[in-house]
Amino acid sequence: MIRAVHSLIYADDAQAARAFLRDVVGWPCVDAGGGWLIFGTGPSELGVHPASGGEGGDVAGEAAGDHRQRPTPQHHEISLLCDDLAGTMADLEAKGAVFTGGVREAGFGRLVMLRIPGAGEIMLYEPRHPTAYDR
C-alpha cells in the first residue's frame, strides 16, 4: 500500500526555500543529511486534470473562461490548501511571506500566489470543492 506522496520543489536557492518552508510555513522537518531537509506536509490530496487533447468541460465546477479550461501541456503542480485564506495569509505575512497578484476567485476556491524564496511561486487556496485529505 502506498503510504505517502513525496513532492519536490526545484529551487535556484534551495537553502532559502528550505528555510522559508521551515520557518515561515512552519512545516516540521527531518535532516536527511547535510542540511537536506525533508518536510512533513500533513494531509494531502492529488487531482488529475486534463492536458492538451484531454477531456473537455469544466474542471471541479470551475466557471467557463477559467485558466484551466484552455489546453495545457503535461506538467505537475503543487498547491497548498487552507481552511481560511485571509487568516492564513495574515499569519504568513506576519512571518515575512510575500503574496503576488492578490486574491482571486475561481470555481474551485479562493486563491493567491505565495512567493517561495529562490523557487518561484506556489498557489495557496481555500477550496470550495469536496476534499479527500480528511478521509
C-alpha positions as CSV (number, residue, x, y, z in Angstrom):
1,M,0.0,0.0,0.0
2,I,1.3,3.5,-0.9
3,R,1.6,5.5,2.4
4,A,2.6,9.0,1.2
5,V,3.4,11.3,-1.7
6,H,6.8,12.9,-1.9
7,S,6.6,16.3,-3.7
8,L,9.6,18.2,-5.0
9,I,10.2,21.9,-5.4
10,Y,13.2,22.7,-7.6
11,A,14.8,26.0,-6.3
12,D,17.6,28.2,-7.5
13,D,18.3,28.8,-3.9
14,A,17.4,25.6,-2.1
15,Q,18.7,26.8,1.3
16,A,16.4,29.9,1.2
17,A,13.4,27.8,0.1
18,R,14.0,25.2,2.8
19,A,14.3,27.9,5.5
20,F,11.1,29.6,4.3
21,L,9.2,26.3,4.4
22,R,10.6,25.5,7.9
23,D,10.4,29.0,9.5
24,V,7.5,30.7,7.7
25,V,5.2,28.0,6.6
26,G,6.1,26.0,9.8
27,W,6.3,22.5,8.4
28,P,8.1,20.1,10.6
29,C,11.2,18.5,9.0
30,V,14.0,16.0,9.4
31,D,17.5,16.5,8.2
32,A,18.3,13.7,5.8
33,G,21.9,14.6,5.9
34,G,24.0,17.7,5.1
35,G,21.1,20.1,5.6
36,W,18.9,18.3,3.1
37,L,15.5,18.9,4.9
38,I,12.5,16.6,4.2
39,F,9.2,18.2,5.3
40,G,6.2,16.7,6.8
41,T,3.4,18.4,4.8
42,G,0.5,17.0,6.7
43,P,-2.6,15.6,4.9
44,S,-2.6,15.8,1.2
45,E,-4.6,15.0,-1.9
46,L,-4.0,14.6,-5.6
47,G,-6.1,15.7,-8.6
48,V,-5.6,14.8,-12.2
49,H,-6.5,17.5,-14.7
50,P,-6.7,17.0,-18.5
51,A,-3.8,18.2,-20.6
52,S,-3.8,19.2,-24.3
53,G,-6.2,17.0,-26.2
54,G,-7.6,15.6,-22.9
55,E,-11.1,15.6,-21.5
56,G,-13.1,18.8,-22.1
57,G,-15.6,20.6,-19.9
58,D,-15.4,22.3,-16.6
59,V,-12.9,21.1,-14.0
60,A,-14.3,20.7,-10.5
61,G,-17.2,23.1,-11.2
62,E,-14.9,25.9,-12.5
63,A,-16.6,28.7,-14.4
64,A,-16.1,28.9,-18.2
65,G,-13.1,31.0,-19.1
66,D,-11.0,29.9,-16.1
67,H,-7.3,29.5,-16.8
68,R,-7.6,25.6,-16.7
69,Q,-10.2,25.5,-19.5
70,R,-7.7,26.0,-22.3
71,P,-5.4,23.2,-23.4
72,T,-2.2,22.9,-21.3
73,P,0.9,20.8,-21.8
74,Q,1.6,18.0,-19.4
75,H,3.1,19.3,-16.2
76,H,2.9,18.9,-12.4
77,E,1.8,21.5,-9.9
78,I,1.9,21.8,-6.1
79,S,-0.8,23.8,-4.3
80,L,-1.2,24.5,-0.6
81,L,-4.7,24.2,0.9
82,C,-6.1,26.1,3.9
83,D,-9.4,26.5,5.7
84,D,-9.3,30.3,6.0
85,L,-7.4,32.1,3.2
86,A,-7.4,35.6,4.8
87,G,-6.3,34.2,8.2
88,T,-3.6,32.0,6.7
89,M,-2.3,35.0,4.6
90,A,-2.1,37.2,7.7
91,D,-0.3,34.5,9.7
92,L,2.3,34.0,6.9
93,E,2.7,37.7,6.2
94,A,3.5,38.3,9.9
95,K,6.4,35.9,9.4
96,G,7.6,37.7,6.2
97,A,5.8,35.9,3.5
98,V,5.0,37.7,0.2
99,F,1.9,37.2,-1.9
100,T,1.7,38.2,-5.6
101,G,-1.2,39.1,-7.7
102,G,-3.8,39.5,-5.0
103,V,-6.6,37.1,-4.0
104,R,-8.7,35.7,-6.9
105,E,-11.9,33.9,-7.1
106,A,-12.1,30.6,-9.1
107,G,-14.7,27.9,-9.3
108,F,-12.7,25.6,-7.2
109,G,-12.0,28.2,-4.4
110,R,-10.3,31.5,-3.4
111,L,-6.6,31.6,-4.3
112,V,-3.4,33.6,-4.1
113,M,0.1,33.0,-5.2
114,L,2.7,32.7,-2.5
115,R,6.4,33.5,-3.3
116,I,8.8,30.9,-2.2
117,P,12.3,32.5,-1.9
118,G,14.6,31.0,-4.6
119,A,11.8,28.8,-6.0
120,G,9.2,31.0,-7.7
121,E,5.5,30.9,-6.7
122,I,3.1,28.3,-5.4
123,M,-0.7,28.5,-5.2
124,L,-2.4,28.8,-1.8
125,Y,-6.1,28.3,-1.8
126,E,-9.2,27.8,0.3
127,P,-11.1,25.0,-1.5
128,R,-14.8,25.1,-2.4
129,H,-14.7,21.6,-3.7
130,P,-15.0,18.4,-1.5
131,T,-11.6,17.4,-0.2
132,A,-10.1,14.0,0.1
133,Y,-7.3,14.7,2.5
134,D,-9.5,14.1,5.6
135,R,-10.6,10.6,4.5
